[in-house]
Amino acid sequence: MRLRTIALAAAWLPLAACTTAAAHTPAYTVLSEASSIQADHTRAGSADLLMPGATHADARAAIADYTARIRPGTALMYVKVIHTPGASRYVCRARWYANAHAFTRYGQGPQPDTWPALDITCP
């Protein structure tokens, strides 16, 4: 009986992990991306993520997912989530800093303790 329970739990564990991961990252479309090389040879960029009907929690999850995939060499990234293409209002926006140098150059306010740092604002 005990062995059967362990086998059943082991079989369900991967399924539960997939379900949990999918629930935390809502679907979004990268509407636009832009980047440029700065004077210090680092890259700065921006991205608009399209999420019709997104809540603040959805937008935060999408921003976290997008910024987790930022390519090496990028120092600063601006990301915003919008409901419709061409929208003048955003659901949430964020600034992502790769390290303390990027924050000193582009950021303001108290310096974060961990890097990369993500500052998300939702009105």
HELIX and SHEET records of a PDB file:
HELIX    1   1 ARG A    2  HIS A   24  1                                  23    
HELIX    2   2 HIS A   56  THR A   67  1                                  12    
HELIX    3   3 ALA A  100  TYR A  106  1                                   7    
SHEET    1   A 5 THR A  29  ILE A  37  0                                        
SHEET    2   A 5 ARG A  43  LEU A  50 -1                                        
SHEET    3   A 5 THR A  74  ILE A  82  1                                        
SHEET    4   A 5 CYS A  92  TYR A  97 -1                                        
SHEET    5   A 5 ALA A 117  THR A 121 -1                                        
END                                                                             
